Amino acid sequence: MILHKEITDRELWVKIKQQKICLGGNRRLKIYGTLSCKPGKKLKRENRVFFNSEKEAMQKGYRPCGHCMKGHYQKWKNGFI
């Protein structure tokens, strides 16, 4: 997990292009989603985190976003994850 406040924008872009960052999340709400998620783009920098994989996000106790990951969210909500 990478905190956005601890990485420069340039380092962030490099990691995204190298596919070392695949998902973003909200540190306070413990929600993760795609990097293109519209609500996720509106997060404050101090609340934003990044993950290499969905597995990493779930191991850290985050849940899928109901907006950009509807299928994963429904499985999580119904207890299948």
mmCIF file of the N, C-alpha and C atoms, coordinates in Angstrom:
data_MODEL
# 
_entry.id   MODEL 
# 
loop_
_atom_site.group_PDB 
_atom_site.id 
_atom_site.type_symbol 
_atom_site.label_atom_id 
_atom_site.label_alt_id 
_atom_site.label_comp_id 
_atom_site.label_asym_id 
_atom_site.label_entity_id 
_atom_site.label_seq_id 
_atom_site.pdbx_PDB_ins_code 
_atom_site.Cartn_x 
_atom_site.Cartn_y 
_atom_site.Cartn_z 
_atom_site.occupancy 
_atom_site.B_iso_or_equiv 
_atom_site.pdbx_formal_charge 
_atom_site.auth_seq_id 
_atom_site.auth_comp_id 
_atom_site.auth_asym_id 
_atom_site.auth_atom_id 
_atom_site.pdbx_PDB_model_num 
ATOM 1   N N  . MET A 1 1  ? 0.853   -1.171  0.000   1.00 0.00 ? 1  MET A N  1 
ATOM 2   C CA . MET A 1 1  ? 0.000   0.000   0.000   1.00 0.00 ? 1  MET A CA 1 
ATOM 3   C C  . MET A 1 1  ? 0.898   1.232   0.000   1.00 0.00 ? 1  MET A C  1 
ATOM 4   N N  . ILE A 1 2  ? 0.575   2.164   -0.864  1.00 0.00 ? 2  ILE A N  1 
ATOM 5   C CA . ILE A 1 2  ? 1.325   3.409   -0.971  1.00 0.00 ? 2  ILE A CA 1 
ATOM 6   C C  . ILE A 1 2  ? 0.396   4.568   -0.643  1.00 0.00 ? 2  ILE A C  1 
ATOM 7   N N  . LEU A 1 3  ? 0.795   5.402   0.291   1.00 0.00 ? 3  LEU A N  1 
ATOM 8   C CA . LEU A 1 3  ? 0.018   6.598   0.621   1.00 0.00 ? 3  LEU A CA 1 
ATOM 9   C C  . LEU A 1 3  ? 0.333   7.684   -0.397  1.00 0.00 ? 3  LEU A C  1 
ATOM 10  N N  . HIS A 1 4  ? -0.696  8.337   -0.926  1.00 0.00 ? 4  HIS A N  1 
ATOM 11  C CA . HIS A 1 4  ? -0.499  9.365   -1.944  1.00 0.00 ? 4  HIS A CA 1 
ATOM 12  C C  . HIS A 1 4  ? 0.310   10.545  -1.402  1.00 0.00 ? 4  HIS A C  1 
ATOM 13  N N  . LYS A 1 5  ? 0.141   10.860  -0.145  1.00 0.00 ? 5  LYS A N  1 
ATOM 14  C CA . LYS A 1 5  ? 0.858   11.999  0.426   1.00 0.00 ? 5  LYS A CA 1 
ATOM 15  C C  . LYS A 1 5  ? 2.360   11.730  0.570   1.00 0.00 ? 5  LYS A C  1 
ATOM 16  N N  . GLU A 1 6  ? 2.781   10.469  0.412   1.00 0.00 ? 6  GLU A N  1 
ATOM 17  C CA . GLU A 1 6  ? 4.190   10.108  0.560   1.00 0.00 ? 6  GLU A CA 1 
ATOM 18  C C  . GLU A 1 6  ? 4.886   9.864   -0.782  1.00 0.00 ? 6  GLU A C  1 
ATOM 19  N N  . ILE A 1 7  ? 4.226   10.191  -1.891  1.00 0.00 ? 7  ILE A N  1 
ATOM 20  C CA . ILE A 1 7  ? 4.786   9.955   -3.209  1.00 0.00 ? 7  ILE A CA 1 
ATOM 21  C C  . ILE A 1 7  ? 4.522   11.177  -4.091  1.00 0.00 ? 7  ILE A C  1 
ATOM 22  N N  . THR A 1 8  ? 5.473   11.513  -4.933  1.00 0.00 ? 8  THR A N  1 
ATOM 23  C CA . THR A 1 8  ? 5.282   12.652  -5.835  1.00 0.00 ? 8  THR A CA 1 
ATOM 24  C C  . THR A 1 8  ? 4.410   12.227  -7.011  1.00 0.00 ? 8  THR A C  1 
ATOM 25  N N  . ASP A 1 9  ? 3.846   13.203  -7.696  1.00 0.00 ? 9  ASP A N  1 
ATOM 26  C CA . ASP A 1 9  ? 3.013   12.893  -8.858  1.00 0.00 ? 9  ASP A CA 1 
ATOM 27  C C  . ASP A 1 9  ? 3.819   12.183  -9.945  1.00 0.00 ? 9  ASP A C  1 
ATOM 28  N N  . ARG A 1 10 ? 5.052   12.581  -10.112 1.00 0.00 ? 10 ARG A N  1 
ATOM 29  C CA . ARG A 1 10 ? 5.916   11.943  -11.119 1.00 0.00 ? 10 ARG A CA 1 
ATOM 30  C C  . ARG A 1 10 ? 6.155   10.468  -10.764 1.00 0.00 ? 10 ARG A C  1 
ATOM 31  N N  . GLU A 1 11 ? 6.484   10.191  -9.506  1.00 0.00 ? 11 GLU A N  1 
ATOM 32  C CA . GLU A 1 11 ? 6.692   8.807   -9.071  1.00 0.00 ? 11 GLU A CA 1 
ATOM 33  C C  . GLU A 1 11 ? 5.416   7.980   -9.247  1.00 0.00 ? 11 GLU A C  1 
ATOM 34  N N  . LEU A 1 12 ? 4.284   8.615   -8.985  1.00 0.00 ? 12 LEU A N  1 
ATOM 35  C CA . LEU A 1 12 ? 2.993   7.942   -9.142  1.00 0.00 ? 12 LEU A CA 1 
ATOM 36  C C  . LEU A 1 12 ? 2.779   7.516   -10.589 1.00 0.00 ? 12 LEU A C  1 
ATOM 37  N N  . TRP A 1 13 ? 2.987   8.434   -11.530 1.00 0.00 ? 13 TRP A N  1 
ATOM 38  C CA . TRP A 1 13 ? 2.799   8.119   -12.944 1.00 0.00 ? 13 TRP A CA 1 
ATOM 39  C C  . TRP A 1 13 ? 3.742   7.008   -13.408 1.00 0.00 ? 13 TRP A C  1 
ATOM 40  N N  . VAL A 1 14 ? 4.978   7.048   -12.934 1.00 0.00 ? 14 VAL A N  1 
ATOM 41  C CA . VAL A 1 14 ? 5.934   6.008   -13.300 1.00 0.00 ? 14 VAL A CA 1 
ATOM 42  C C  . VAL A 1 14 ? 5.458   4.648   -12.808 1.00 0.00 ? 14 VAL A C  1 
ATOM 43  N N  . LYS A 1 15 ? 4.991   4.584   -11.563 1.00 0.00 ? 15 LYS A N  1 
ATOM 44  C CA . LYS A 1 15 ? 4.516   3.313   -11.006 1.00 0.00 ? 15 LYS A CA 1 
ATOM 45  C C  . LYS A 1 15 ? 3.264   2.805   -11.729 1.00 0.00 ? 15 LYS A C  1 
ATOM 46  N N  . ILE A 1 16 ? 2.390   3.712   -12.140 1.00 0.00 ? 16 ILE A N  1 
ATOM 47  C CA . ILE A 1 16 ? 1.194   3.310   -12.886 1.00 0.00 ? 16 ILE A CA 1 
ATOM 48  C C  . ILE A 1 16 ? 1.600   2.745   -14.247 1.00 0.00 ? 16 ILE A C  1 
ATOM 49  N N  . LYS A 1 17 ? 2.510   3.426   -14.929 1.00 0.00 ? 17 LYS A N  1 
ATOM 50  C CA . LYS A 1 17 ? 2.965   2.952   -16.247 1.00 0.00 ? 17 LYS A CA 1 
ATOM 51  C C  . LYS A 1 17 ? 3.694   1.615   -16.145 1.00 0.00 ? 17 LYS A C  1 
ATOM 52  N N  . GLN A 1 18 ? 4.408   1.383   -15.054 1.00 0.00 ? 18 GLN A N  1 
ATOM 53  C CA . GLN A 1 18 ? 5.102   0.119   -14.838 1.00 0.00 ? 18 GLN A CA 1 
ATOM 54  C C  . GLN A 1 18 ? 4.170   -0.952  -14.284 1.00 0.00 ? 18 GLN A C  1 
ATOM 55  N N  . GLN A 1 19 ? 2.907   -0.600  -14.095 1.00 0.00 ? 19 GLN A N  1 
ATOM 56  C CA . GLN A 1 19 ? 1.857   -1.478  -13.558 1.00 0.00 ? 19 GLN A CA 1 
ATOM 57  C C  . GLN A 1 19 ? 2.176   -1.954  -12.147 1.00 0.00 ? 19 GLN A C  1 
ATOM 58  N N  . LYS A 1 20 ? 2.858   -1.123  -11.378 1.00 0.00 ? 20 LYS A N  1 
ATOM 59  C CA . LYS A 1 20 ? 3.102   -1.407  -9.969  1.00 0.00 ? 20 LYS A CA 1 
ATOM 60  C C  . LYS A 1 20 ? 1.960   -0.883  -9.112  1.00 0.00 ? 20 LYS A C  1 
ATOM 61  N N  . ILE A 1 21 ? 1.126   -0.037  -9.707  1.00 0.00 ? 21 ILE A N  1 
ATOM 62  C CA . ILE A 1 21 ? -0.085  0.467   -9.058  1.00 0.00 ? 21 ILE A CA 1 
ATOM 63  C C  . ILE A 1 21 ? -1.248  0.183   -9.996  1.00 0.00 ? 21 ILE A C  1 
ATOM 64  N N  . CYS A 1 22 ? -2.249  -0.545  -9.505  1.00 0.00 ? 22 CYS A N  1 
ATOM 65  C CA . CYS A 1 22 ? -3.394  -0.927  -10.327 1.00 0.00 ? 22 CYS A CA 1 
ATOM 66  C C  . CYS A 1 22 ? -4.725  -0.403  -9.783  1.00 0.00 ? 22 CYS A C  1 
ATOM 67  N N  . LEU A 1 23 ? -4.763  -0.145  -8.480  1.00 0.00 ? 23 LEU A N  1 
ATOM 68  C CA . LEU A 1 23 ? -6.006  0.274   -7.830  1.00 0.00 ? 23 LEU A CA 1 
ATOM 69  C C  . LEU A 1 23 ? -5.736  1.433   -6.881  1.00 0.00 ? 23 LEU A C  1 
ATOM 70  N N  . GLY A 1 24 ? -6.782  2.230   -6.655  1.00 0.00 ? 24 GLY A N  1 
ATOM 71  C CA . GLY A 1 24 ? -6.708  3.311   -5.687  1.00 0.00 ? 24 GLY A CA 1 
ATOM 72  C C  . GLY A 1 24 ? -7.732  3.087   -4.599  1.00 0.00 ? 24 GLY A C  1 
ATOM 73  N N  . GLY A 1 25 ? -7.563  3.787   -3.486  1.00 0.00 ? 25 GLY A N  1 
ATOM 74  C CA . GLY A 1 25 ? -8.513  3.593   -2.398  1.00 0.00 ? 25 GLY A CA 1 
ATOM 75  C C  . GLY A 1 25 ? -8.611  4.791   -1.480  1.00 0.00 ? 25 GLY A C  1 
ATOM 76  N N  . ASN A 1 26 ? -9.606  4.720   -0.597  1.00 0.00 ? 26 ASN A N  1 
ATOM 77  C CA . ASN A 1 26 ? -9.838  5.744   0.401   1.00 0.00 ? 26 ASN A CA 1 
ATOM 78  C C  . ASN A 1 26 ? -9.393  5.191   1.753   1.00 0.00 ? 26 ASN A C  1 
ATOM 79  N N  . ARG A 1 27 ? -8.373  5.805   2.312   1.00 0.00 ? 27 ARG A N  1 
ATOM 80  C CA . ARG A 1 27 ? -7.781  5.329   3.570   1.00 0.00 ? 27 ARG A CA 1 
ATOM 81  C C  . ARG A 1 27 ? -8.772  5.391   4.728   1.00 0.00 ? 27 ARG A C  1 
ATOM 82  N N  . ARG A 1 28 ? -9.581  6.406   4.780   1.00 0.00 ? 28 ARG A N  1 
ATOM 83  C CA . ARG A 1 28 ? -10.532 6.558   5.899   1.00 0.00 ? 28 ARG A CA 1 
ATOM 84  C C  . ARG A 1 28 ? -11.729 5.618   5.806   1.00 0.00 ? 28 ARG A C  1 
ATOM 85  N N  . LEU A 1 29 ? -12.278 5.478   4.607   1.00 0.00 ? 29 LEU A N  1 
ATOM 86  C CA . LEU A 1 29 ? -13.466 4.639   4.432   1.00 0.00 ? 29 LEU A CA 1 
ATOM 87  C C  . LEU A 1 29 ? -13.139 3.175   4.165   1.00 0.00 ? 29 LEU A C  1 
ATOM 88  N N  . LYS A 1 30 ? -11.850 2.889   3.902   1.00 0.00 ? 30 LYS A N  1 
ATOM 89  C CA . LYS A 1 30 ? -11.398 1.523   3.625   1.00 0.00 ? 30 LYS A CA 1 
ATOM 90  C C  . LYS A 1 30 ? -12.107 0.946   2.398   1.00 0.00 ? 30 LYS A C  1 
ATOM 91  N N  . ILE A 1 31 ? -12.124 1.735   1.296   1.00 0.00 ? 31 ILE A N  1 
ATOM 92  C CA . ILE A 1 31 ? -12.734 1.333   0.035   1.00 0.00 ? 31 ILE A CA 1 
ATOM 93  C C  . ILE A 1 31 ? -11.660 1.392   -1.048  1.00 0.00 ? 31 ILE A C  1 
ATOM 94  N N  . TYR A 1 32 ? -11.638 0.411   -1.949  1.00 0.00 ? 32 TYR A N  1 
ATOM 95  C CA . TYR A 1 32 ? -10.718 0.465   -3.080  1.00 0.00 ? 32 TYR A CA 1 
ATOM 96  C C  . TYR A 1 32 ? -11.491 0.352   -4.383  1.00 0.00 ? 32 TYR A C  1 
ATOM 97  N N  . GLY A 1 33 ? -10.907 0.898   -5.456  1.00 0.00 ? 33 GLY A N  1 
ATOM 98  C CA . GLY A 1 33 ? -11.541 0.839   -6.766  1.00 0.00 ? 33 GLY A CA 1 
ATOM 99  C C  . GLY A 1 33 ? -10.534 1.080   -7.873  1.00 0.00 ? 33 GLY A C  1 
ATOM 100 N N  . THR A 1 34 ? -11.037 1.214   -9.084  1.00 0.00 ? 34 THR A N  1 
ATOM 101 C CA . THR A 1 34 ? -10.180 1.437   -10.235 1.00 0.00 ? 34 THR A CA 1 
ATOM 102 C C  . THR A 1 34 ? -9.597  2.844   -10.185 1.00 0.00 ? 34 THR A C  1 
ATOM 103 N N  . LEU A 1 35 ? -8.512  3.035   -10.903 1.00 0.00 ? 35 LEU A N  1 
ATOM 104 C CA . LEU A 1 35 ? -7.878  4.352   -10.946 1.00 0.00 ? 35 LEU A CA 1 
ATOM 105 C C  . LEU A 1 35 ? -8.730  5.356   -11.721 1.00 0.00 ? 35 LEU A C  1 
ATOM 106 N N  . SER A 1 36 ? -9.644  4.869   -12.552 1.00 0.00 ? 36 SER A N  1 
ATOM 107 C CA . SER A 1 36 ? -10.495 5.759   -13.344 1.00 0.00 ? 36 SER A CA 1 
ATOM 108 C C  . SER A 1 36 ? -11.839 6.059   -12.682 1.00 0.00 ? 36 SER A C  1 
ATOM 109 N N  . CYS A 1 37 ? -12.054 5.585   -11.471 1.00 0.00 ? 37 CYS A N  1 
ATOM 110 C CA . CYS A 1 37 ? -13.317 5.793   -10.761 1.00 0.00 ? 37 CYS A CA 1 
ATOM 111 C C  . CYS A 1 37 ? -13.522 7.286   -10.485 1.00 0.00 ? 37 CYS A C  1 
ATOM 112 N N  . LYS A 1 38 ? -14.640 7.820   -10.935 1.00 0.00 ? 38 LYS A N  1 
ATOM 113 C CA . LYS A 1 38 ? -14.904 9.257   -10.800 1.00 0.00 ? 38 LYS A CA 1 
ATOM 114 C C  . LYS A 1 38 ? -14.937 9.711   -9.334  1.00 0.00 ? 38 LYS A C  1 
ATOM 115 N N  . PRO A 1 39 ? -15.653 9.038   -8.439  1.00 0.00 ? 39 PRO A N  1 
ATOM 116 C CA . PRO A 1 39 ? -15.616 9.456   -7.027  1.00 0.00 ? 39 PRO A CA 1 
ATOM 117 C C  . PRO A 1 39 ? -14.218 9.334   -6.423  1.00 0.00 ? 39 PRO A C  1 
ATOM 118 N N  . GLY A 1 40 ? -13.455 8.341   -6.849  1.00 0.00 ? 40 GLY A N  1 
ATOM 119 C CA . GLY A 1 40 ? -12.108 8.144   -6.332  1.00 0.00 ? 40 GLY A CA 1 
ATOM 120 C C  . GLY A 1 40 ? -11.160 9.268   -6.711  1.00 0.00 ? 40 GLY A C  1 
ATOM 121 N N  . LYS A 1 41 ? -11.390 9.863   -7.869  1.00 0.00 ? 41 LYS A N  1 
ATOM 122 C CA . LYS A 1 41 ? -10.547 10.972  -8.325  1.00 0.00 ? 41 LYS A CA 1 
ATOM 123 C C  . LYS A 1 41 ? -10.770 12.236  -7.499  1.00 0.00 ? 41 LYS A C  1 
ATOM 124 N N  . LYS A 1 42 ? -11.884 12.305  -6.801  1.00 0.00 ? 42 LYS A N  1 
ATOM 125 C CA . LYS A 1 42 ? -12.210 13.495  -6.013  1.00 0.00 ? 42 LYS A CA 1 
ATOM 126 C C  . LYS A 1 42 ? -11.677 13.440  -4.580  1.00 0.00 ? 42 LYS A C  1 
ATOM 127 N N  . LEU A 1 43 ? -11.013 12.356  -4.224  1.00 0.00 ? 43 LEU A N  1 
ATOM 128 C CA . LEU A 1 43 ? -10.505 12.200  -2.862  1.00 0.00 ? 43 LEU A CA 1 
ATOM 129 C C  . LEU A 1 43 ? -9.405  13.210  -2.553  1.00 0.00 ? 43 LEU A C  1 
ATOM 130 N N  . LYS A 1 44 ? -9.322  13.577  -1.304  1.00 0.00 ? 44 LYS A N  1 
ATOM 131 C CA . LYS A 1 44 ? -8.209  14.411  -0.855  1.00 0.00 ? 44 LYS A CA 1 
ATOM 132 C C  . LYS A 1 44 ? -6.944  13.580  -0.897  1.00 0.00 ? 44 LYS A C  1 
ATOM 133 N N  . ARG A 1 45 ? -5.837  14.215  -1.191  1.00 0.00 ? 45 ARG A N  1 
ATOM 134 C CA . ARG A 1 45 ? -4.551  13.533  -1.316  1.00 0.00 ? 45 ARG A CA 1 
ATOM 135 C C  . ARG A 1 45 ? -4.204  12.758  -0.039  1.00 0.00 ? 45 ARG A C  1 
ATOM 136 N N  . GLU A 1 46 ? -4.488  13.325  1.135   1.00 0.00 ? 46 GLU A N  1 
ATOM 137 C CA . GLU A 1 46 ? -4.125  12.657  2.390   1.00 0.00 ? 46 GLU A CA 1 
ATOM 138 C C  . GLU A 1 46 ? -4.967  11.408  2.671   1.00 0.00 ? 46 GLU A C  1 
ATOM 139 N N  . ASN A 1 47 ? -6.101  11.259  1.979   1.00 0.00 ? 47 ASN A N  1 
ATOM 140 C CA . ASN A 1 47 ? -6.955  10.082  2.173   1.00 0.00 ? 47 ASN A CA 1 
ATOM 141 C C  . ASN A 1 47 ? -6.758  9.014   1.109   1.00 0.00 ? 47 ASN A C  1 
ATOM 142 N N  . ARG A 1 48 ? -6.015  9.333   0.051   1.00 0.00 ? 48 ARG A N  1 
ATOM 143 C CA . ARG A 1 48 ? -5.869  8.420   -1.077  1.00 0.00 ? 48 ARG A CA 1 
ATOM 144 C C  . ARG A 1 48 ? -4.688  7.468   -0.880  1.00 0.00 ? 48 ARG A C  1 
ATOM 145 N N  . VAL A 1 49 ? -4.920  6.190   -1.193  1.00 0.00 ? 49 VAL A N  1 
ATOM 146 C CA . VAL A 1 49 ? -3.879  5.160   -1.140  1.00 0.00 ? 49 VAL A CA 1 
ATOM 147 C C  . VAL A 1 49 ? -3.906  4.389   -2.454  1.00 0.00 ? 49 VAL A C  1 
ATOM 148 N N  . PHE A 1 50 ? -2.818  3.674   -2.728  1.00 0.00 ? 50 PHE A N  1 
ATOM 149 C CA . PHE A 1 50 ? -2.718  2.895   -3.956  1.00 0.00 ? 50 PHE A CA 1 
ATOM 150 C C  . PHE A 1 50 ? -2.288  1.482   -3.644  1.00 0.00 ? 50 PHE A C  1 
ATOM 151 N N  . PHE A 1 51 ? -2.785  0.544   -4.475  1.00 0.00 ? 51 PHE A N  1 
ATOM 152 C CA . PHE A 1 51 ? -2.498  -0.872  -4.289  1.00 0.00 ? 51 PHE A CA 1 
ATOM 153 C C  . PHE A 1 51 ? -1.982  -1.491  -5.574  1.00 0.00 ? 51 PHE A C  1 
ATOM 154 N N  . ASN A 1 52 ? -1.185  -2.530  -5.421  1.00 0.00 ? 52 ASN A N  1 
ATOM 155 C CA . ASN A 1 52 ? -0.660  -3.276  -6.554  1.00 0.00 ? 52 ASN A CA 1 
ATOM 156 C C  . ASN A 1 52 ? -1.690  -4.276  -7.076  1.00 0.00 ? 52 ASN A C  1 
ATOM 157 N N  . SER A 1 53 ? -2.552  -4.771  -6.190  1.00 0.00 ? 53 SER A N  1 
ATOM 158 C CA . SER A 1 53 ? -3.531  -5.785  -6.598  1.00 0.00 ? 53 SER A CA 1 
ATOM 159 C C  . SER A 1 53 ? -4.762  -5.727  -5.701  1.00 0.00 ? 53 SER A C  1 
ATOM 160 N N  . GLU A 1 54 ? -5.802  -6.377  -6.174  1.00 0.00 ? 54 GLU A N  1 
ATOM 161 C CA . GLU A 1 54 ? -7.034  -6.484  -5.386  1.00 0.00 ? 54 GLU A CA 1 
ATOM 162 C C  . GLU A 1 54 ? -6.781  -7.309  -4.125  1.00 0.00 ? 54 GLU A C  1 
ATOM 163 N N  . LYS A 1 55 ? -5.953  -8.330  -4.253  1.00 0.00 ? 55 LYS A N  1 
ATOM 164 C CA . LYS A 1 55 ? -5.611  -9.177  -3.112  1.00 0.00 ? 55 LYS A CA 1 
ATOM 165 C C  . LYS A 1 55 ? -4.954  -8.351  -2.001  1.00 0.00 ? 55 LYS A C  1 
ATOM 166 N N  . GLU A 1 56 ? -4.034  -7.473  -2.381  1.00 0.00 ? 56 GLU A N  1 
ATOM 167 C CA . GLU A 1 56 ? -3.365  -6.613  -1.397  1.00 0.00 ? 56 GLU A CA 1 
ATOM 168 C C  . GLU A 1 56 ? -4.369  -5.713  -0.678  1.00 0.00 ? 56 GLU A C  1 
ATOM 169 N N  . ALA A 1 57 ? -5.287  -5.128  -1.438  1.00 0.00 ? 57 ALA A N  1 
ATOM 170 C CA . ALA A 1 57 ? -6.300  -4.245  -0.846  1.00 0.00 ? 57 ALA A CA 1 
ATOM 171 C C  . ALA A 1 57 ? -7.170  -5.008  0.152   1.00 0.00 ? 57 ALA A C  1 
ATOM 172 N N  . MET A 1 58 ? -7.589  -6.195  -0.214  1.00 0.00 ? 58 MET A N  1 
ATOM 173 C CA . MET A 1 58 ? -8.457  -6.979  0.659   1.00 0.00 ? 58 MET A CA 1 
ATOM 174 C C  . MET A 1 58 ? -7.704  -7.447  1.906   1.00 0.00 ? 58 MET A C  1 
ATOM 175 N N  . GLN A 1 59 ? -6.422  -7.765  1.764   1.00 0.00 ? 59 GLN A N  1 
ATOM 176 C CA . GLN A 1 59 ? -5.620  -8.162  2.927   1.00 0.00 ? 59 GLN A CA 1 
ATOM 177 C C  . GLN A 1 59 ? -5.483  -7.023  3.923   1.00 0.00 ? 59 GLN A C  1 
ATOM 178 N N  . LYS A 1 60 ? -5.528  -5.800  3.434   1.00 0.00 ? 60 LYS A N  1 
ATOM 179 C CA . LYS A 1 60 ? -5.425  -4.624  4.304   1.00 0.00 ? 60 LYS A CA 1 
ATOM 180 C C  . LYS A 1 60 ? -6.782  -4.235  4.893   1.00 0.00 ? 60 LYS A C  1 
ATOM 181 N N  . GLY A 1 61 ? -7.835  -4.980  4.563   1.00 0.00 ? 61 GLY A N  1 
ATOM 182 C CA . GLY A 1 61 ? -9.155  -4.737  5.137   1.00 0.00 ? 61 GLY A CA 1 
ATOM 183 C C  . GLY A 1 61 ? -10.030 -3.780  4.348   1.00 0.00 ? 61 GLY A C  1 
ATOM 184 N N  . TYR A 1 62 ? -9.710  -3.549  3.080   1.00 0.00 ? 62 TYR A N  1 
ATOM 185 C CA . TYR A 1 62 ? -10.504 -2.651  2.236   1.00 0.00 ? 62 TYR A CA 1 
ATOM 186 C C  . TYR A 1 62 ? -11.583 -3.438  1.518   1.00 0.00 ? 62 TYR A C  1 
ATOM 187 N N  . ARG A 1 63 ? -12.676 -2.764  1.168   1.00 0.00 ? 63 ARG A N  1 
ATOM 188 C CA . ARG A 1 63 ? -13.766 -3.397  0.432   1.00 0.00 ? 63 ARG A CA 1 
ATOM 189 C C  . ARG A 1 63 ? -13.871 -2.777  -0.958  1.00 0.00 ? 63 ARG A C  1 
ATOM 190 N N  . PRO A 1 64 ? -14.475 -3.495  -1.922  1.00 0.00 ? 64 PRO A N  1 
ATOM 191 C CA . PRO A 1 64 ? -14.618 -2.960  -3.279  1.00 0.00 ? 64 PRO A CA 1 
ATOM 192 C C  . PRO A 1 64 ? -15.568 -1.767  -3.338  1.00 0.00 ? 64 PRO A C  1 
ATOM 193 N N  . CYS A 1 65 ? -15.319 -0.885  -4.279  1.00 0.00 ? 65 CYS A N  1 
ATOM 194 C CA . CYS A 1 65 ? -16.163 0.291   -4.511  1.00 0.00 ? 65 CYS A CA 1 
ATOM 195 C C  . CYS A 1 65 ? -17.475 -0.145  -5.160  1.00 0.00 ? 65 CYS A C  1 
ATOM 196 N N  . GLY A 1 66 ? -18.579 0.367   -4.680  1.00 0.00 ? 66 GLY A N  1 
ATOM 197 C CA . GLY A 1 66 ? -19.880 0.044   -5.235  1.00 0.00 ? 66 GLY A CA 1 
ATOM 198 C C  . GLY A 1 66 ? -20.167 0.762   -6.536  1.00 0.00 ? 66 GLY A C  1 
ATOM 199 N N  . HIS A 1 67 ? -19.355 1.758   -6.870  1.00 0.00 ? 67 HIS A N  1 
ATOM 200 C CA . HIS A 1 67 ? -19.570 2.532   -8.095  1.00 0.00 ? 67 HIS A CA 1 
ATOM 201 C C  . HIS A 1 67 ? -18.833 1.916   -9.290  1.00 0.00 ? 67 HIS A C  1 
ATOM 202 N N  . CYS A 1 68 ? -17.548 1.685   -9.162  1.00 0.00 ? 68 CYS A N  1 
ATOM 203 C CA . CYS A 1 68 ? -16.742 1.225   -10.305 1.00 0.00 ? 68 CYS A CA 1 
ATOM 204 C C  . CYS A 1 68 ? -16.511 -0.282  -10.306 1.00 0.00 ? 68 CYS A C  1 
ATOM 205 N N  . MET A 1 69 ? -16.800 -0.958  -9.212  1.00 0.00 ? 69 MET A N  1 
ATOM 206 C CA . MET A 1 69 ? -16.581 -2.411  -9.126  1.00 0.00 ? 69 MET A CA 1 
ATOM 207 C C  . MET A 1 69 ? -17.854 -3.087  -8.622  1.00 0.00 ? 69 MET A C  1 
ATOM 208 N N  . LYS A 1 70 ? -18.947 -2.836  -9.314  1.00 0.00 ? 70 LYS A N  1 
ATOM 209 C CA . LYS A 1 70 ? -20.265 -3.288  -8.856  1.00 0.00 ? 70 LYS A CA 1 
ATOM 210 C C  . LYS A 1 70 ? -20.344 -4.798  -8.610  1.00 0.00 ? 70 LYS A C  1 
ATOM 211 N N  . GLY A 1 71 ? -19.800 -5.589  -9.514  1.00 0.00 ? 71 GLY A N  1 
ATOM 212 C CA . GLY A 1 71 ? -19.850 -7.050  -9.350  1.00 0.00 ? 71 GLY A CA 1 
ATOM 213 C C  . GLY A 1 71 ? -19.088 -7.509  -8.122  1.00 0.00 ? 71 GLY A C  1 
ATOM 214 N N  . HIS A 1 72 ? -17.893 -6.988  -7.946  1.00 0.00 ? 72 HIS A N  1 
ATOM 215 C CA . HIS A 1 72 ? -17.078 -7.340  -6.774  1.00 0.00 ? 72 HIS A CA 1 
ATOM 216 C C  . HIS A 1 72 ? -17.744 -6.843  -5.488  1.00 0.00 ? 72 HIS A C  1 
ATOM 217 N N  . TYR A 1 73 ? -18.343 -5.658  -5.564  1.00 0.00 ? 73 TYR A N  1 
ATOM 218 C CA . TYR A 1 73 ? -19.017 -5.099  -4.387  1.00 0.00 ? 73 TYR A CA 1 
ATOM 219 C C  . TYR A 1 73 ? -20.201 -5.980  -3.976  1.00 0.00 ? 73 TYR A C  1 
ATOM 220 N N  . GLN A 1 74 ? -20.993 -6.433  -4.958  1.00 0.00 ? 74 GLN A N  1 
ATOM 221 C CA . GLN A 1 74 ? -22.149 -7.281  -4.641  1.00 0.00 ? 74 GLN A CA 1 
ATOM 222 C C  . GLN A 1 74 ? -21.704 -8.599  -4.000  1.00 0.00 ? 74 GLN A C  1 
ATOM 223 N N  . LYS A 1 75 ? -20.615 -9.177  -4.515  1.00 0.00 ? 75 LYS A N  1 
ATOM 224 C CA . LYS A 1 75 ? -20.093 -10.408 -3.898  1.00 0.00 ? 75 LYS A CA 1 
ATOM 225 C C  . LYS A 1 75 ? -19.637 -10.142 -2.477  1.00 0.00 ? 75 LYS A C  1 
ATOM 226 N N  . TRP A 1 76 ? -18.947 -9.018  -2.276  1.00 0.00 ? 76 TRP A N  1 
ATOM 227 C CA . TRP A 1 76 ? -18.482 -8.666  -0.929  1.00 0.00 ? 76 TRP A CA 1 
ATOM 228 C C  . TRP A 1 76 ? -19.676 -8.449  -0.004  1.00 0.00 ? 76 TRP A C  1 
ATOM 229 N N  . LYS A 1 77 ? -20.669 -7.729  -0.494  1.00 0.00 ? 77 LYS A N  1 
ATOM 230 C CA . LYS A 1 77 ? -21.854 -7.402  0.298   1.00 0.00 ? 77 LYS A CA 1 
ATOM 231 C C  . LYS A 1 77 ? -22.623 -8.656  0.706   1.00 0.00 ? 77 LYS A C  1 
ATOM 232 N N  . ASN A 1 78 ? -22.669 -9.628  -0.202  1.00 0.00 ? 78 ASN A N  1 
ATOM 233 C CA . ASN A 1 78 ? -23.388 -10.877 0.075   1.00 0.00 ? 78 ASN A CA 1 
ATOM 234 C C  . ASN A 1 78 ? -22.534 -11.909 0.795   1.00 0.00 ? 78 ASN A C  1 
ATOM 235 N N  . GLY A 1 79 ? -21.297 -11.545 1.112   1.00 0.00 ? 79 GLY A N  1 
ATOM 236 C CA . GLY A 1 79 ? -20.447 -12.426 1.891   1.00 0.00 ? 79 GLY A CA 1 
ATOM 237 C C  . GLY A 1 79 ? -19.743 -13.517 1.114   1.00 0.00 ? 79 GLY A C  1 
ATOM 238 N N  . PHE A 1 80 ? -19.629 -13.369 -0.217  1.00 0.00 ? 80 PHE A N  1 
ATOM 239 C CA . PHE A 1 80 ? -18.986 -14.397 -1.019  1.00 0.00 ? 80 PHE A CA 1 
ATOM 240 C C  . PHE A 1 80 ? -17.485 -14.201 -1.145  1.00 0.00 ? 80 PHE A C  1 
ATOM 241 N N  . ILE A 1 81 ? -16.967 -13.090 -0.675  1.00 0.00 ? 81 ILE A N  1 
ATOM 242 C CA . ILE A 1 81 ? -15.521 -12.839 -0.765  1.00 0.00 ? 81 ILE A CA 1 
ATOM 243 C C  . ILE A 1 81 ? -14.907 -13.129 0.565   1.00 0.00 ? 81 ILE A C  1 
# 
